[in-house]
Amino acid sequence: FKQHGGLGMKMFSRIVRVNKTMPLLGEYNVERIADMVGYYDAAHFVGDFKAICGISPAGYVDRMSIFYNDPFKL
């Protein structure tokens, strides 16, 4: 898997799971999101999210809400 995709199976799985959480952010709390996508607990979800995105889920939501509420965006 790593030879052809450039990522190990575990990292690929983590990226897919974090990607599935993106539409849920802002709609549910982190505990519920972690449960919905199969994390053991919210701490593991937040750790994976930070490792992959470089920002916490709350920070991501804050930054996205600024973008979506910007009156000057096209």
Predicted model as a PDB file, atoms N, CA, C, CB and O in Angstrom, pLDDT in the B-factor column:
MODEL        1                                                                  
ATOM      1  N   PHE A   1       0.835  -1.191   0.000  1.00 74.00           N  
ATOM      2  CA  PHE A   1       0.000   0.000   0.000  1.00 74.00           C  
ATOM      3  C   PHE A   1       0.876   1.250   0.000  1.00 74.00           C  
ATOM      4  CB  PHE A   1      -0.948   0.000   1.216  1.00 74.00           C  
ATOM      5  O   PHE A   1       0.635   2.186  -0.763  1.00 74.00           O  
ATOM      6  N   LYS A   2       1.889   1.260   0.856  1.00 78.00           N  
ATOM      7  CA  LYS A   2       2.770   2.424   0.950  1.00 78.00           C  
ATOM      8  C   LYS A   2       3.580   2.617  -0.333  1.00 78.00           C  
ATOM      9  CB  LYS A   2       3.713   2.278   2.148  1.00 78.00           C  
ATOM     10  O   LYS A   2       3.822   3.749  -0.751  1.00 78.00           O  
ATOM     11  N   GLN A   3       3.985   1.545  -0.938  1.00 78.00           N  
ATOM     12  CA  GLN A   3       4.789   1.633  -2.156  1.00 78.00           C  
ATOM     13  C   GLN A   3       4.008   2.307  -3.282  1.00 78.00           C  
ATOM     14  CB  GLN A   3       5.248   0.237  -2.594  1.00 78.00           C  
ATOM     15  O   GLN A   3       4.584   3.077  -4.051  1.00 78.00           O  
ATOM     16  N   HIS A   4       2.735   2.036  -3.390  1.00 79.00           N  
ATOM     17  CA  HIS A   4       1.932   2.581  -4.485  1.00 79.00           C  
ATOM     18  C   HIS A   4       1.232   3.890  -4.128  1.00 79.00           C  
ATOM     19  CB  HIS A   4       0.905   1.570  -4.910  1.00 79.00           C  
ATOM     20  O   HIS A   4       1.003   4.729  -5.000  1.00 79.00           O  
ATOM     21  N   GLY A   5       0.898   4.066  -2.870  1.00 75.00           N  
ATOM     22  CA  GLY A   5       0.151   5.253  -2.464  1.00 75.00           C  
ATOM     23  C   GLY A   5       0.966   6.309  -1.744  1.00 75.00           C  
ATOM     24  O   GLY A   5       0.523   7.450  -1.606  1.00 75.00           O  
ATOM     25  N   GLY A   6       2.162   5.939  -1.282  1.00 81.00           N  
ATOM     26  CA  GLY A   6       3.009   6.891  -0.598  1.00 81.00           C  
ATOM     27  C   GLY A   6       2.702   7.047   0.885  1.00 81.00           C  
ATOM     28  O   GLY A   6       3.430   7.734   1.603  1.00 81.00           O  
ATOM     29  N   LEU A   7       1.637   6.418   1.342  1.00 84.00           N  
ATOM     30  CA  LEU A   7       1.260   6.467   2.755  1.00 84.00           C  
ATOM     31  C   LEU A   7       1.067   5.057   3.260  1.00 84.00           C  
ATOM     32  CB  LEU A   7      -0.025   7.304   2.969  1.00 84.00           C  
ATOM     33  O   LEU A   7       0.691   4.155   2.511  1.00 84.00           O  
ATOM     34  N   GLY A   8       1.331   4.879   4.538  1.00 89.00           N  
ATOM     35  CA  GLY A   8       1.012   3.600   5.156  1.00 89.00           C  
ATOM     36  C   GLY A   8      -0.497   3.480   5.328  1.00 89.00           C  
ATOM     37  O   GLY A   8      -1.225   4.471   5.274  1.00 89.00           O  
ATOM     38  N   MET A   9      -0.944   2.268   5.532  1.00 88.00           N  
ATOM     39  CA  MET A   9      -2.369   2.011   5.675  1.00 88.00           C  
ATOM     40  C   MET A   9      -2.965   2.753   6.869  1.00 88.00           C  
ATOM     41  CB  MET A   9      -2.617   0.521   5.816  1.00 88.00           C  
ATOM     42  O   MET A   9      -4.072   3.283   6.779  1.00 88.00           O  
ATOM     43  N   LYS A  10      -2.241   2.795   7.983  1.00 89.00           N  
ATOM     44  CA  LYS A  10      -2.751   3.469   9.179  1.00 89.00           C  
ATOM     45  C   LYS A  10      -2.920   4.968   8.934  1.00 89.00           C  
ATOM     46  CB  LYS A  10      -1.807   3.232  10.370  1.00 89.00           C  
ATOM     47  O   LYS A  10      -3.951   5.538   9.294  1.00 89.00           O  
ATOM     48  N   MET A  11      -1.935   5.606   8.333  1.00 90.00           N  
ATOM     49  CA  MET A  11      -2.039   7.044   8.063  1.00 90.00           C  
ATOM     50  C   MET A  11      -3.162   7.320   7.071  1.00 90.00           C  
ATOM     51  CB  MET A  11      -0.701   7.596   7.522  1.00 90.00           C  
ATOM     52  O   MET A  11      -3.912   8.282   7.234  1.00 90.00           O  
ATOM     53  N   PHE A  12      -3.280   6.500   6.064  1.00 90.00           N  
ATOM     54  CA  PHE A  12      -4.368   6.664   5.100  1.00 90.00           C  
ATOM     55  C   PHE A  12      -5.724   6.567   5.800  1.00 90.00           C  
ATOM     56  CB  PHE A  12      -4.265   5.604   3.982  1.00 90.00           C  
ATOM     57  O   PHE A  12      -6.626   7.364   5.540  1.00 90.00           O  
ATOM     58  N   SER A  13      -5.855   5.592   6.681  1.00 90.00           N  
ATOM     59  CA  SER A  13      -7.093   5.411   7.436  1.00 90.00           C  
ATOM     60  C   SER A  13      -7.393   6.623   8.310  1.00 90.00           C  
ATOM     61  CB  SER A  13      -7.009   4.153   8.298  1.00 90.00           C  
ATOM     62  O   SER A  13      -8.542   7.053   8.404  1.00 90.00           O  
ATOM     63  N   ARG A  14      -6.373   7.169   8.945  1.00 91.00           N  
ATOM     64  CA  ARG A  14      -6.549   8.359   9.787  1.00 91.00           C  
ATOM     65  C   ARG A  14      -7.021   9.545   8.946  1.00 91.00           C  
ATOM     66  CB  ARG A  14      -5.229   8.712  10.513  1.00 91.00           C  
ATOM     67  O   ARG A  14      -7.917  10.281   9.357  1.00 91.00           O  
ATOM     68  N   ILE A  15      -6.427   9.728   7.784  1.00 92.00           N  
ATOM     69  CA  ILE A  15      -6.813  10.841   6.908  1.00 92.00           C  
ATOM     70  C   ILE A  15      -8.257  10.686   6.453  1.00 92.00           C  
ATOM     71  CB  ILE A  15      -5.877  10.922   5.685  1.00 92.00           C  
ATOM     72  O   ILE A  15      -9.010  11.660   6.444  1.00 92.00           O  
ATOM     73  N   VAL A  16      -8.649   9.485   6.078  1.00 92.00           N  
ATOM     74  CA  VAL A  16     -10.029   9.241   5.641  1.00 92.00           C  
ATOM     75  C   VAL A  16     -11.007   9.537   6.774  1.00 92.00           C  
ATOM     76  CB  VAL A  16     -10.198   7.782   5.158  1.00 92.00           C  
ATOM     77  O   VAL A  16     -12.035  10.177   6.552  1.00 92.00           O  
ATOM     78  N   ARG A  17     -10.698   9.078   7.981  1.00 93.00           N  
ATOM     79  CA  ARG A  17     -11.589   9.320   9.111  1.00 93.00           C  
ATOM     80  C   ARG A  17     -11.710  10.803   9.427  1.00 93.00           C  
ATOM     81  CB  ARG A  17     -11.098   8.571  10.335  1.00 93.00           C  
ATOM     82  O   ARG A  17     -12.811  11.300   9.665  1.00 93.00           O  
ATOM     83  N   VAL A  18     -10.590  11.513   9.431  1.00 94.00           N  
ATOM     84  CA  VAL A  18     -10.637  12.953   9.700  1.00 94.00           C  
ATOM     85  C   VAL A  18     -11.410  13.661   8.596  1.00 94.00           C  
ATOM     86  CB  VAL A  18      -9.208  13.540   9.820  1.00 94.00           C  
ATOM     87  O   VAL A  18     -12.177  14.581   8.876  1.00 94.00           O  
ATOM     88  N   ASN A  19     -11.224  13.253   7.364  1.00 92.00           N  
ATOM     89  CA  ASN A  19     -11.956  13.851   6.251  1.00 92.00           C  
ATOM     90  C   ASN A  19     -13.469  13.693   6.424  1.00 92.00           C  
ATOM     91  CB  ASN A  19     -11.510  13.220   4.931  1.00 92.00           C  
ATOM     92  O   ASN A  19     -14.232  14.598   6.086  1.00 92.00           O  
ATOM     93  N   LYS A  20     -13.899  12.550   6.947  1.00 93.00           N  
ATOM     94  CA  LYS A  20     -15.324  12.316   7.176  1.00 93.00           C  
ATOM     95  C   LYS A  20     -15.904  13.247   8.241  1.00 93.00           C  
ATOM     96  CB  LYS A  20     -15.551  10.871   7.583  1.00 93.00           C  
ATOM     97  O   LYS A  20     -17.112  13.480   8.278  1.00 93.00           O  
ATOM     98  N   THR A  21     -15.045  13.773   9.099  1.00 93.00           N  
ATOM     99  CA  THR A  21     -15.534  14.653  10.163  1.00 93.00           C  
ATOM    100  C   THR A  21     -15.772  16.082   9.697  1.00 93.00           C  
ATOM    101  CB  THR A  21     -14.558  14.661  11.306  1.00 93.00           C  
ATOM    102  O   THR A  21     -16.499  16.827  10.354  1.00 93.00           O  
ATOM    103  N   MET A  22     -15.184  16.475   8.595  1.00 89.00           N  
ATOM    104  CA  MET A  22     -15.258  17.870   8.155  1.00 89.00           C  
ATOM    105  C   MET A  22     -16.698  18.401   8.058  1.00 89.00           C  
ATOM    106  CB  MET A  22     -14.579  18.010   6.809  1.00 89.00           C  
ATOM    107  O   MET A  22     -16.966  19.482   8.582  1.00 89.00           O  
ATOM    108  N   PRO A  23     -17.626  17.695   7.418  1.00 88.00           N  
ATOM    109  CA  PRO A  23     -18.988  18.239   7.346  1.00 88.00           C  
ATOM    110  C   PRO A  23     -19.723  18.232   8.689  1.00 88.00           C  
ATOM    111  CB  PRO A  23     -19.790  17.455   6.341  1.00 88.00           C  
ATOM    112  O   PRO A  23     -20.745  18.900   8.841  1.00 88.00           O  
ATOM    113  N   LEU A  24     -19.207  17.481   9.655  1.00 92.00           N  
ATOM    114  CA  LEU A  24     -19.862  17.376  10.965  1.00 92.00           C  
ATOM    115  C   LEU A  24     -19.437  18.483  11.922  1.00 92.00           C  
ATOM    116  CB  LEU A  24     -19.561  16.027  11.588  1.00 92.00           C  
ATOM    117  O   LEU A  24     -20.138  18.784  12.888  1.00 92.00           O  
ATOM    118  N   LEU A  25     -18.278  19.087  11.645  1.00 90.00           N  
ATOM    119  CA  LEU A  25     -17.765  20.133  12.531  1.00 90.00           C  
ATOM    120  C   LEU A  25     -18.704  21.331  12.534  1.00 90.00           C  
ATOM    121  CB  LEU A  25     -16.349  20.565  12.101  1.00 90.00           C  
ATOM    122  O   LEU A  25     -19.176  21.768  11.484  1.00 90.00           O  
ATOM    123  N   GLY A  26     -18.964  21.845  13.703  1.00 84.00           N  
ATOM    124  CA  GLY A  26     -19.884  22.971  13.831  1.00 84.00           C  
ATOM    125  C   GLY A  26     -21.324  22.522  14.014  1.00 84.00           C  
ATOM    126  O   GLY A  26     -22.165  23.298  14.466  1.00 84.00           O  
ATOM    127  N   GLU A  27     -21.615  21.268  13.663  1.00 87.00           N  
ATOM    128  CA  GLU A  27     -22.966  20.726  13.822  1.00 87.00           C  
ATOM    129  C   GLU A  27     -23.092  19.924  15.122  1.00 87.00           C  
ATOM    130  CB  GLU A  27     -23.328  19.840  12.617  1.00 87.00           C  
ATOM    131  O   GLU A  27     -24.140  19.927  15.768  1.00 87.00           O  
ATOM    132  N   TYR A  28     -22.012  19.244  15.489  1.00 93.00           N  
ATOM    133  CA  TYR A  28     -22.003  18.375  16.671  1.00 93.00           C  
ATOM    134  C   TYR A  28     -20.776  18.686  17.514  1.00 93.00           C  
ATOM    135  CB  TYR A  28     -22.019  16.873  16.265  1.00 93.00           C  
ATOM    136  O   TYR A  28     -19.817  19.281  17.025  1.00 93.00           O  
ATOM    137  N   ASN A  29     -20.806  18.282  18.784  1.00 93.00           N  
ATOM    138  CA  ASN A  29     -19.621  18.463  19.621  1.00 93.00           C  
ATOM    139  C   ASN A  29     -18.597  17.378  19.293  1.00 93.00           C  
ATOM    140  CB  ASN A  29     -19.995  18.426  21.130  1.00 93.00           C  
ATOM    141  O   ASN A  29     -18.922  16.383  18.646  1.00 93.00           O  
ATOM    142  N   VAL A  30     -17.357  17.578  19.746  1.00 94.00           N  
ATOM    143  CA  VAL A  30     -16.280  16.652  19.374  1.00 94.00           C  
ATOM    144  C   VAL A  30     -16.514  15.242  19.913  1.00 94.00           C  
ATOM    145  CB  VAL A  30     -14.946  17.176  19.881  1.00 94.00           C  
ATOM    146  O   VAL A  30     -16.113  14.267  19.277  1.00 94.00           O  
ATOM    147  N   GLU A  31     -17.150  15.123  21.062  1.00 95.00           N  
ATOM    148  CA  GLU A  31     -17.435  13.798  21.596  1.00 95.00           C  
ATOM    149  C   GLU A  31     -18.376  13.029  20.664  1.00 95.00           C  
ATOM    150  CB  GLU A  31     -18.047  13.910  23.001  1.00 95.00           C  
ATOM    151  O   GLU A  31     -18.165  11.847  20.393  1.00 95.00           O  
ATOM    152  N   ARG A  32     -19.399  13.703  20.187  1.00 96.00           N  
ATOM    153  CA  ARG A  32     -20.367  13.053  19.282  1.00 96.00           C  
ATOM    154  C   ARG A  32     -19.708  12.710  17.950  1.00 96.00           C  
ATOM    155  CB  ARG A  32     -21.597  13.968  19.045  1.00 96.00           C  
ATOM    156  O   ARG A  32     -19.919  11.622  17.416  1.00 96.00           O  
ATOM    157  N   ILE A  33     -18.918  13.625  17.416  1.00 96.00           N  
ATOM    158  CA  ILE A  33     -18.233  13.376  16.145  1.00 96.00           C  
ATOM    159  C   ILE A  33     -17.299  12.183  16.280  1.00 96.00           C  
ATOM    160  CB  ILE A  33     -17.446  14.625  15.692  1.00 96.00           C  
ATOM    161  O   ILE A  33     -17.277  11.307  15.416  1.00 96.00           O  
ATOM    162  N   ALA A  34     -16.522  12.148  17.368  1.00 96.00           N  
ATOM    163  CA  ALA A  34     -15.607  11.023  17.588  1.00 96.00           C  
ATOM    164  C   ALA A  34     -16.372   9.706  17.599  1.00 96.00           C  
ATOM    165  CB  ALA A  34     -14.835  11.200  18.912  1.00 96.00           C  
ATOM    166  O   ALA A  34     -15.925   8.720  17.013  1.00 96.00           O  
ATOM    167  N   ASP A  35     -17.494   9.690  18.246  1.00 95.00           N  
ATOM    168  CA  ASP A  35     -18.320   8.489  18.296  1.00 95.00           C  
ATOM    169  C   ASP A  35     -18.878   8.133  16.919  1.00 95.00           C  
ATOM    170  CB  ASP A  35     -19.462   8.679  19.289  1.00 95.00           C  
ATOM    171  O   ASP A  35     -18.901   6.961  16.544  1.00 95.00           O  
ATOM    172  N   MET A  36     -19.322   9.123  16.177  1.00 95.00           N  
ATOM    173  CA  MET A  36     -19.937   8.885  14.875  1.00 95.00           C  
ATOM    174  C   MET A  36     -18.972   8.256  13.873  1.00 95.00           C  
ATOM    175  CB  MET A  36     -20.471  10.182  14.317  1.00 95.00           C  
ATOM    176  O   MET A  36     -19.387   7.457  13.033  1.00 95.00           O  
ATOM    177  N   VAL A  37     -17.698   8.608  13.953  1.00 94.00           N  
ATOM    178  CA  VAL A  37     -16.736   8.078  12.978  1.00 94.00           C  
ATOM    179  C   VAL A  37     -15.851   6.975  13.556  1.00 94.00           C  
ATOM    180  CB  VAL A  37     -15.862   9.201  12.458  1.00 94.00           C  
ATOM    181  O   VAL A  37     -14.898   6.539  12.909  1.00 94.00           O  
ATOM    182  N   GLY A  38     -16.164   6.523  14.772  1.00 92.00           N  
ATOM    183  CA  GLY A  38     -15.514   5.342  15.300  1.00 92.00           C  
ATOM    184  C   GLY A  38     -14.245   5.536  16.101  1.00 92.00           C  
ATOM    185  O   GLY A  38     -13.466   4.593  16.242  1.00 92.00           O  
ATOM    186  N   TYR A  39     -14.009   6.725  16.630  1.00 93.00           N  
ATOM    187  CA  TYR A  39     -12.856   6.918  17.505  1.00 93.00           C  
ATOM    188  C   TYR A  39     -13.155   6.366  18.885  1.00 93.00           C  
ATOM    189  CB  TYR A  39     -12.476   8.406  17.594  1.00 93.00           C  
ATOM    190  O   TYR A  39     -14.313   6.299  19.298  1.00 93.00           O  
ATOM    191  N   TYR A  40     -12.108   5.971  19.596  1.00 92.00           N  
ATOM    192  CA  TYR A  40     -12.251   5.462  20.956  1.00 92.00           C  
ATOM    193  C   TYR A  40     -12.805   6.548  21.874  1.00 92.00           C  
ATOM    194  CB  TYR A  40     -10.899   4.948  21.486  1.00 92.00           C  
ATOM    195  O   TYR A  40     -13.677   6.290  22.702  1.00 92.00           O  
ATOM    196  N   ASP A  41     -12.289   7.759  21.716  1.00 95.00           N  
ATOM    197  CA  ASP A  41     -12.768   8.884  22.508  1.00 95.00           C  
ATOM    198  C   ASP A  41     -12.413  10.190  21.798  1.00 95.00           C  
ATOM    199  CB  ASP A  41     -12.163   8.851  23.939  1.00 95.00           C  
ATOM    200  O   ASP A  41     -11.730  10.189  20.773  1.00 95.00           O  
ATOM    201  N   ALA A  42     -12.886  11.296  22.357  1.00 95.00           N  
ATOM    202  CA  ALA A  42     -12.681  12.606  21.741  1.00 95.00           C  
ATOM    203  C   ALA A  42     -11.202  12.987  21.695  1.00 95.00           C  
ATOM    204  CB  ALA A  42     -13.465  13.668  22.499  1.00 95.00           C  
ATOM    205  O   ALA A  42     -10.762  13.639  20.748  1.00 95.00           O  
ATOM    206  N   ALA A  43     -10.436  12.589  22.706  1.00 96.00           N  
ATOM    207  CA  ALA A  43      -9.012  12.931  22.729  1.00 96.00           C  
ATOM    208  C   ALA A  43      -8.265  12.325  21.544  1.00 96.00           C  
ATOM    209  CB  ALA A  43      -8.380  12.460  24.036  1.00 96.00           C  
ATOM    210  O   ALA A  43      -7.396  12.974  20.962  1.00 96.00           O  
ATOM    211  N   HIS A  44      -8.593  11.090  21.186  1.00 95.00           N  
ATOM    212  CA  HIS A  44      -7.953  10.463  20.022  1.00 95.00           C  
ATOM    213  C   HIS A  44      -8.363  11.184  18.728  1.00 95.00           C  
ATOM    214  CB  HIS A  44      -8.328   8.956  19.940  1.00 95.00           C  
ATOM    215  O   HIS A  44      -7.538  11.382  17.837  1.00 95.00           O  
ATOM    216  N   PHE A  45      -9.613  11.566  18.633  1.00 96.00           N  
ATOM    217  CA  PHE A  45     -10.074  12.305  17.463  1.00 96.00           C  
ATOM    218  C   PHE A  45      -9.349  13.638  17.346  1.00 96.00           C  
ATOM    219  CB  PHE A  45     -11.586  12.530  17.532  1.00 96.00           C  
ATOM    220  O   PHE A  45      -8.840  13.977  16.277  1.00 96.00           O  
ATOM    221  N   VAL A  46      -9.298  14.396  18.436  1.00 96.00           N  
ATOM    222  CA  VAL A  46      -8.638  15.706  18.411  1.00 96.00           C  
ATOM    223  C   VAL A  46      -7.155  15.549  18.080  1.00 96.00           C  
ATOM    224  CB  VAL A  46      -8.810  16.430  19.770  1.00 96.00           C  
ATOM    225  O   VAL A  46      -6.602  16.349  17.325  1.00 96.00           O  
ATOM    226  N   GLY A  47      -6.510  14.527  18.636  1.00 96.00           N  
ATOM    227  CA  GLY A  47      -5.097  14.282  18.335  1.00 96.00           C  
ATOM    228  C   GLY A  47      -4.866  13.990  16.869  1.00 96.00           C  
ATOM    229  O   GLY A  47      -3.943  14.541  16.270  1.00 96.00           O  
ATOM    230  N   ASP A  48      -5.688  13.131  16.276  1.00 95.00           N  
ATOM    231  CA  ASP A  48      -5.563  12.833  14.847  1.00 95.00           C  
ATOM    232  C   ASP A  48      -5.852  14.080  14.014  1.00 95.00           C  
ATOM    233  CB  ASP A  48      -6.520  11.688  14.446  1.00 95.00           C  
ATOM    234  O   ASP A  48      -5.146  14.356  13.044  1.00 95.00           O  
ATOM    235  N   PHE A  49      -6.869  14.820  14.385  1.00 96.00           N  
ATOM    236  CA  PHE A  49      -7.232  16.022  13.630  1.00 96.00           C  
ATOM    237  C   PHE A  49      -6.073  17.010  13.624  1.00 96.00           C  
ATOM    238  CB  PHE A  49      -8.495  16.681  14.225  1.00 96.00           C  
ATOM    239  O   PHE A  49      -5.720  17.549  12.575  1.00 96.00           O  
ATOM    240  N   LYS A  50      -5.478  17.251  14.798  1.00 96.00           N  
ATOM    241  CA  LYS A  50      -4.341  18.172  14.891  1.00 96.00           C  
ATOM    242  C   LYS A  50      -3.144  17.669  14.091  1.00 96.00           C  
ATOM    243  CB  LYS A  50      -3.940  18.373  16.353  1.00 96.00           C  
ATOM    244  O   LYS A  50      -2.468  18.449  13.421  1.00 96.00           O  
ATOM    245  N   ALA A  51      -2.883  16.365  14.163  1.00 94.00           N  
ATOM    246  CA  ALA A  51      -1.736  15.793  13.450  1.00 94.00           C  
ATOM    247  C   ALA A  51      -1.896  15.934  11.941  1.00 94.00           C  
ATOM    248  CB  ALA A  51      -1.559  14.317  13.821  1.00 94.00           C  
ATOM    249  O   ALA A  51      -0.917  16.156  11.229  1.00 94.00           O  
ATOM    250  N   ILE A  52      -3.111  15.807  11.460  1.00 93.00           N  
ATOM    251  CA  ILE A  52      -3.345  15.834  10.017  1.00 93.00           C  
ATOM    252  C   ILE A  52      -3.581  17.251   9.501  1.00 93.00           C  
ATOM    253  CB  ILE A  52      -4.533  14.955   9.665  1.00 93.00           C  
ATOM    254  O   ILE A  52      -3.067  17.624   8.447  1.00 93.00           O  
ATOM    255  N   CYS A  53      -4.349  18.033  10.237  1.00 92.00           N  
ATOM    256  CA  CYS A  53      -4.731  19.373   9.763  1.00 92.00           C  
ATOM    257  C   CYS A  53      -3.859  20.492  10.318  1.00 92.00           C  
ATOM    258  CB  CYS A  53      -6.162  19.647  10.125  1.00 92.00           C  
ATOM    259  O   CYS A  53      -3.864  21.603   9.789  1.00 92.00           O  
ATOM    260  N   GLY A  54      -3.108  20.205  11.382  1.00 94.00           N  
ATOM    261  CA  GLY A  54      -2.253  21.225  11.973  1.00 94.00           C  
ATOM    262  C   GLY A  54      -3.002  22.231  12.833  1.00 94.00           C  
ATOM    263  O   GLY A  54      -2.457  23.274  13.192  1.00 94.00           O  
ATOM    264  N   ILE A  55      -4.241  21.923  13.163  1.00 93.00           N  
ATOM    265  CA  ILE A  55      -5.084  22.820  13.949  1.00 93.00           C  
ATOM    266  C   ILE A  55      -6.138  21.968  14.652  1.00 93.00           C  
ATOM    267  CB  ILE A  55      -5.752  23.927  13.046  1.00 93.00           C  
ATOM    268  O   ILE A  55      -6.483  20.885  14.180  1.00 93.00           O  
ATOM    269  N   SER A  56      -6.636  22.452  15.759  1.00 94.00           N  
ATOM    270  CA  SER A  56      -7.672  21.701  16.469  1.00 94.00           C  
ATOM    271  C   SER A  56      -9.001  21.806  15.732  1.00 94.00           C  
ATOM    272  CB  SER A  56      -7.821  22.213  17.915  1.00 94.00           C  
ATOM    273  O   SER A  56      -9.178  22.704  14.909  1.00 94.00           O  
ATOM    274  N   PRO A  57      -9.936  20.906  16.013  1.00 94.00           N  
ATOM    275  CA  PRO A  57     -11.256  21.029  15.390  1.00 94.00           C  
ATOM    276  C   PRO A  57     -11.925  22.368  15.705  1.00 94.00           C  
ATOM    277  CB  PRO A  57     -12.152  19.890  15.849  1.00 94.00           C  
ATOM    278  O   PRO A  57     -12.555  22.968  14.834  1.00 94.00           O  
ATOM    279  N   ALA A  58     -11.789  22.837  16.948  1.00 91.00           N  
ATOM    280  CA  ALA A  58     -12.381  24.130  17.315  1.00 91.00           C  
ATOM    281  C   ALA A  58     -11.729  25.271  16.538  1.00 91.00           C  
ATOM    282  CB  ALA A  58     -12.240  24.376  18.829  1.00 91.00           C  
ATOM    283  O   ALA A  58     -12.417  26.183  16.079  1.00 91.00           O  
ATOM    284  N   GLY A  59     -10.417  25.223  16.391  1.00 90.00           N  
ATOM    285  CA  GLY A  59      -9.714  26.241  15.612  1.00 90.00           C  
ATOM    286  C   GLY A  59     -10.126  26.220  14.156  1.00 90.00           C  
ATOM    287  O   GLY A  59     -10.255  27.266  13.521  1.00 90.00           O  
ATOM    288  N   TYR A  60     -10.331  25.028  13.631  1.00 89.00           N  
ATOM    289  CA  TYR A  60     -10.784  24.878  12.247  1.00 89.00           C  
ATOM    290  C   TYR A  60     -12.159  25.505  12.066  1.00 89.00           C  
ATOM    291  CB  TYR A  60     -10.821  23.392  11.844  1.00 89.00           C  
ATOM    292  O   TYR A  60     -12.387  26.242  11.107  1.00 89.00           O  
ATOM    293  N   VAL A  61     -13.074  25.216  12.984  1.00 87.00           N  
ATOM    294  CA  VAL A  61     -14.425  25.786  12.903  1.00 87.00           C  
ATOM    295  C   VAL A  61     -14.368  27.299  13.011  1.00 87.00           C  
ATOM    296  CB  VAL A  61     -15.329  25.210  14.008  1.00 87.00           C  
ATOM    297  O   VAL A  61     -15.066  27.997  12.276  1.00 87.00           O  
ATOM    298  N   ASP A  62     -13.545  27.816  13.918  1.00 83.00           N  
ATOM    299  CA  ASP A  62     -13.415  29.276  14.064  1.00 83.00           C  
ATOM    300  C   ASP A  62     -12.917  29.916  12.781  1.00 83.00           C  
ATOM    301  CB  ASP A  62     -12.465  29.620  15.217  1.00 83.00           C  
ATOM    302  O   ASP A  62     -13.448  30.939  12.349  1.00 83.00           O  
ATOM    303  N   ARG A  63     -11.908  29.326  12.172  1.00 81.00           N  
ATOM    304  CA  ARG A  63     -11.372  29.885  10.923  1.00 81.00           C  
ATOM    305  C   ARG A  63     -12.369  29.780   9.777  1.00 81.00           C  
ATOM    306  CB  ARG A  63     -10.079  29.177  10.540  1.00 81.00           C  
ATOM    307  O   ARG A  63     -12.484  30.701   8.969  1.00 81.00           O  
ATOM    308  N   MET A  64     -13.086  28.669   9.703  1.00 78.00           N  
ATOM    309  CA  MET A  64     -14.065  28.504   8.626  1.00 78.00           C  
ATOM    310  C   MET A  64     -15.244  29.453   8.807  1.00 78.00           C  
ATOM    311  CB  MET A  64     -14.562  27.055   8.571  1.00 78.00           C  
ATOM    312  O   MET A  64     -15.781  29.963   7.824  1.00 78.00           O  
ATOM    313  N   SER A  65     -15.652  29.697  10.052  1.00 63.00           N  
ATOM    314  CA  SER A  65     -16.773  30.608  10.257  1.00 63.00           C  
ATOM    315  C   SER A  65     -16.389  32.019   9.851  1.00 63.00           C  
ATOM    316  CB  SER A  65     -17.234  30.582  11.719  1.00 63.00           C  
ATOM    317  O   SER A  65     -17.236  32.785   9.390  1.00 63.00           O  
ATOM    318  N   ILE A  66     -15.123  32.371  10.016  1.00 61.00           N  
ATOM    319  CA  ILE A  66     -14.666  33.687   9.548  1.00 61.00           C  
ATOM    320  C   ILE A  66     -14.783  33.747   8.033  1.00 61.00           C  
ATOM    321  CB  ILE A  66     -13.200  33.966   9.995  1.00 61.00           C  
ATOM    322  O   ILE A  66     -15.250  34.751   7.495  1.00 61.00           O  
ATOM    323  N   PHE A  67     -14.370  32.700   7.337  1.00 58.00           N  
ATOM    324  CA  PHE A  67     -14.439  32.666   5.875  1.00 58.00           C  
ATOM    325  C   PHE A  67     -15.887  32.754   5.412  1.00 58.00           C  
ATOM    326  CB  PHE A  67     -13.780  31.384   5.326  1.00 58.00           C  
ATOM    327  O   PHE A  67     -16.212  33.562   4.543  1.00 58.00           O  
ATOM    328  N   TYR A  68     -16.754  31.932   5.985  1.00 57.00           N  
ATOM    329  CA  TYR A  68     -18.132  31.899   5.521  1.00 57.00           C  
ATOM    330  C   TYR A  68     -18.920  33.170   5.852  1.00 57.00           C  
ATOM    331  CB  TYR A  68     -18.828  30.713   6.114  1.00 57.00           C  
ATOM    332  O   TYR A  68     -19.906  33.485   5.186  1.00 57.00           O  
ATOM    333  N   ASN A  69     -18.485  33.890   6.872  1.00 56.00           N  
ATOM    334  CA  ASN A  69     -19.178  35.113   7.247  1.00 56.00           C  
ATOM    335  C   ASN A  69     -18.522  36.370   6.682  1.00 56.00           C  
ATOM    336  CB  ASN A  69     -19.249  35.213   8.739  1.00 56.00           C  
ATOM    337  O   ASN A  69     -18.956  37.485   6.972  1.00 56.00           O  
ATOM    338  N   ASP A  70     -17.484  36.190   5.884  1.00 55.00           N  
ATOM    339  CA  ASP A  70     -16.794  37.327   5.290  1.00 55.00           C  
ATOM    340  C   ASP A  70     -17.667  37.965   4.210  1.00 55.00           C  
ATOM    341  CB  ASP A  70     -15.436  36.893   4.701  1.00 55.00           C  
ATOM    342  O   ASP A  70     -17.990  37.311   3.219  1.00 55.00           O  
ATOM    343  N   PRO A  71     -18.053  39.229   4.385  1.00 58.00           N  
ATOM    344  CA  PRO A  71     -18.942  39.863   3.391  1.00 58.00           C  
ATOM    345  C   PRO A  71     -18.267  40.142   2.053  1.00 58.00           C  
ATOM    346  CB  PRO A  71     -19.479  41.157   3.944  1.00 58.00           C  
ATOM    347  O   PRO A  71     -18.948  40.432   1.070  1.00 58.00           O  
ATOM    348  N   PHE A  72     -16.929  40.059   2.001  1.00 59.00           N  
ATOM    349  CA  PHE A  72     -16.214  40.404   0.780  1.00 59.00           C  
ATOM    350  C   PHE A  72     -15.826  39.193  -0.072  1.00 59.00           C  
ATOM    351  CB  PHE A  72     -14.985  41.175   1.130  1.00 59.00           C  
ATOM    352  O   PHE A  72     -15.260  39.355  -1.153  1.00 59.00           O  
ATOM    353  N   LYS A  73     -16.124  37.985   0.404  1.00 51.00           N  
ATOM    354  CA  LYS A  73     -15.773  36.807  -0.403  1.00 51.00           C  
ATOM    355  C   LYS A  73     -16.707  36.714  -1.617  1.00 51.00           C  
ATOM    356  CB  LYS A  73     -15.858  35.499   0.455  1.00 51.00           C  
ATOM    357  O   LYS A  73     -17.850  37.169  -1.582  1.00 51.00           O  
ATOM    358  N   LEU A  74     -16.199  36.131  -2.651  1.00 51.00           N  
ATOM    359  CA  LEU A  74     -16.987  36.029  -3.882  1.00 51.00           C  
ATOM    360  C   LEU A  74     -17.849  34.805  -3.883  1.00 51.00           C  
ATOM    361  CB  LEU A  74     -16.089  36.015  -5.092  1.00 51.00           C  
ATOM    362  O   LEU A  74     -18.578  34.564  -4.845  1.00 51.00           O  
TER     363      LEU A  74                                                      
ENDMDL                                                                          
END                                                                             
